[in-house]
Each structure stands twice: as C-alpha cells, then as structure tokens.
Amino acid sequence: MPSMANITVKKNDGTTDIVFDAVTAAGADGTPAMWRQDTGNTAGLPVGLRSSFKLSSKWNSPRTARQVSFELVQPYAVQDSTTTLYSAKDRVVCTGVITLPQGIPATQLNEAVAQSMNLLASALTKSSMQAGYAPV
C-alpha cells in the first residue's frame, strides 16, 4: 500500500505548482485519505473553503475487484469587503470510481490505470471539461 504524503500538481498555466497537504490517511478499508490545499492559500481563508481531495478504496460486493473512489472539491470563495468574512459562492466537484478486477495480471491492470489517468489528463479532455462540453 502507498504511504500518505503531500501531492504536488501543476496549475492550469502548466508551470506553477500547487501542493495538496496530507490531512489524514485512510483509517480502514472504505474510509478516505484526505488532502487539502493549505500551502499557498491566504492565511485567513477558512479550511472549509479550501480545495480538498479524498481517495478511498474498498472491495466490490463479490470481492473480485477493488474500487477506488475519488472526490475533488474546489470552492469558489469570495471575501466580503465590509465584514472581511469569506463565503463559498459555488463549488467545482470532480468525482469518479475506478473498478480494478483482481483476477487480471498486474501488468494489464497497471496499463489500464495509466491509460485512464493519462486520458483524463489529456489536452482534449481538459479543454472539454473547461468548456463544459464533450468534443463534437
């Protein structure tokens, strides 16, 4: 099993790093590990209004496959000029489940995971998600 650690990703500009700080490791099967973007955020921004990422895993019902679920929540936080308090006006939510059958060779499983993650990271998929429309 992987060990809990901070995760560094690139911003949309392709060069600037964003750090998602490790908050809590998964406590047991089915419970999420959690990261939050604390590094680089405004000190006064409440932690509940910072971007967070959760990753959990569990067996499927017949125990023939592992299911890995993820959720990224990025609040759109604004600060009131009068009260200086922050509030969330909206949120971008990205969720998914990957089912990993345990009866196939590890090389096949690893290849499928690499290709699926690379497809999600592809320029066409990114631009489609940013536009809110699938390619036509």
Secondary structure, DSSP 8 states (H G I E B T S, - for coil): ------EEEE-TTSS-EEEEEEEE---STT--EEEE--TTS-TTS-GGGS-EEEEEEEE-TTSSEEEEEEEEEEEEEEE-TTT--EEEEEEEEEEEEEEEETTS-HHHHHHHHHHHHHHHTSHHHHHHHHHTS---
